[in-house]
Amino acid sequence: MYMEEFTATRALTEELAEEIMTHCGHYTSRITISCHDLIVNAPVLAVAWADLNIRPGDRVTITVESGHQPPDLEDRRALSDIAGLFRG
């Protein structure tokens, strides 16, 4: 499992949620995003993005696990990719 906690530099909007979901589709890893004590699995981000209420300056945690193309490397790539979307 890989985890990164960071400060968001942009808000989680519907458009960003769709972009994240598109990127998540490139990985077999399980990806979760948490903020404000809420945890959302990436596959349901399209309907739950507003509940996370992520704004610039909020602490966000992303966890990535169980990717297998190849193991470990896919999880690290997915984490870097998704976290990068929050940084702009």
N, C-alpha and C positions, 0 to 999 in steps of 0.2 A: 504494500500500500504506500502511496505517495500522497503527501499533503502539503499544501502551501497556504499560509495565511498572509494577507496583504491588505493594503488600503486601496479601495476602489477609487479610480480617478474619473469614472463616469458612472452615470446612473444606469440601472438595469431597466431598459425600455422594452417595449414589445419587439422593436426592430432588433435590438441587441440579443434578446432571448432567442429570436429566430436564427440569428447568425450563430449563436452558441450551439443551438440544436443542429444546425447544418454541420458545424465542425465536429460535434460529438458523433455524428453519423459516420465519420471516417475512422472511428476507433471501436474496438470490441470491449474496451475498458468500461467498467462501471464508474460513472462520474456523478458526484454529488456536489452541490453548492449550498453553503450555509451562511446565514447572516441573521442577526437579531434573534438568535436562539431557534431559528427555523431551518430545517434541512429539506432540500428538494432534490430529487433524482432528476438528472438531465432529461430523460424521456418525457417528463411531465412539465418541463419548464414552460412550454407554450401556454399552459393554463394556470400556472402557479407563479409566474414571474412577479406579478404585482404584490403577492403575499410576502415576498422577500424584502420588498421596499428598499432596495439597495440604491444609495445615493453616493455622490462623491464624498470621500472621507470616511465611509463606513468600512469596518473590518469584515472581510470576506474570507471564508475558508473553502478551499476546493480539495476534495479527496478523489483519488483515482486508484482503482485496483482491478485486478483480474483480467487485464488485457493479455492477449496471447499471440500477438503477431509482430515481433517476437516478445516473449515475456519480459517484463521490466522495462525494456526499451519503449514499448508502446505506451505504457503508463506514464513514463517520463515525458514523452512527446505530447501526449494528450494533456497533461498537467500544464506544460509550458504553453501550449496552444491556447487553451481555455483561459488560463490566468492572463495571458497577453491580451485577450479581447477586453478584459476589464480595465486594462491600463491604457487602452487607446491605441 
